[in-house]
Amino acid sequence: MKKKILNVVGTRPEAIKMAPVILALKNEPWAEVRVLATAQHRHMLDQVMNFFDIEPDIDLNIMRPNQALTTLTARLLLDLDDVLQTEKPDAVLVQGDTTTVMTVALACFYHRIPIGHVEAGLRTWDMDNPFPEEANRVLTGKLARWHFAPTEGARHNLLKEGVVDSEIVVTGNTVIDALLMTASKDIDHGIDLDPAHRLILVTAHRRENFGGPFRNICRALKTLAQNNPEVQFFYPVHPNPNVRDVAYELLGSQPNFILGEPMDYAPFIAAMRRAHIILTDSGGVQEEAPALGKPVLVLRDETERPEAVDQGVVKLVGSHFDRIIEETQRLLDDDTSYRTMARGTSPYGDGFASERIVKTLREYFT
């Protein structure tokens, strides 16, 4: 008798990192694979699912404009209760640290359904940074049955919190599985760029940077663009008004700064391959870009992904005006500094993380 495995995705990063797991599970004869989309991020989720040719079996379509976290959590819990009573899965898989992940873990706990947490054990040890993601993953870690840790560091974090070692499996990060699947294809980034000029790719959208910190980031980017007219800047801007309005106000008139719409997953990978330097506050980009040989400056003061920092291929610059300018200019001007960070090494995986996750479930259920 097949075991029903419900795979939950809510945002674009979740879809990217769960896609290799879902595709691997579909090859398992013992598994009945079901996919639930909460659609916490509607459009950005859909384009990734389409790229990997994954069709949700259940779609909650939970996204609403400017939705408060309390409202989102309450609505998710109510809808998930109905889904779990109807589906009755043998196990549920979630990925990461979103509100979707935390509420699914809580709902499954109430229904006594075992949870597998993909990318478990990431910690900054600061509940305010990132917010609310640190709390989401800590709470999920207390409720999960299987902890699929991407690195040994993540495993040690879980042990520090009292998780039983036998419930932790170090798998690598499934983002590298997805990256290697995508980077092998000939995909156009679709941006009108001058091939003779270096490109700085920017992504910035995190909630803890809203307000003054984000204005500092944009001011620093504008100064860099003014000081380096021969360098192209490209920023696909998140639709949240706290990001979009400020970005267009401060950067919209700079001639060598291109502001665009959020990119689909595959063209964004192509844009990363084209980039010379990447500035980001995204967790996923911190994992992907080093594997492509791109130096990453992280627009955060803390990161739950310290391995790349320790290896010297990622550097924290926060939202600090002077530090962003100093470190970016160093990479533009100093070839030795650039080569040190552009080594093409990643501590986050070898492309077989999803196979290790599926192997753990196979051994448990069969």
ABEGO torsion letter per residue (X at the ends): XBBBBBBBBABAAAAAAAAAAAAAAAABAABBBBBBBAGABAAAAAAAAAAAGBBBABBAGABBBGBBAAAAAAAAAAAAAAAAAAAGBABBBBBEABAAAAAAAAAAAAAGBBBBBBGBGBBAGBAAOBOAAAAAAAAAAAABABBBBABAAAAAAAAAAGBBAAABBBAEBAAAAAAAAAAABBBBAGBBBBAABBBBBBBBABAAABEAAAAAAAAAAAAAAAABAABBBBBBBBABAAAAAAAAAAAAABAABBBBBBBBAAAAAAAAAABABBBBABAAAAAAAAAAGBBBBBBBABBABAAAAAAGABBBAEABAAAAAAAAAAAAABAAAAAAABAGBBAAEAGAAAAAAAAAAAAAAX
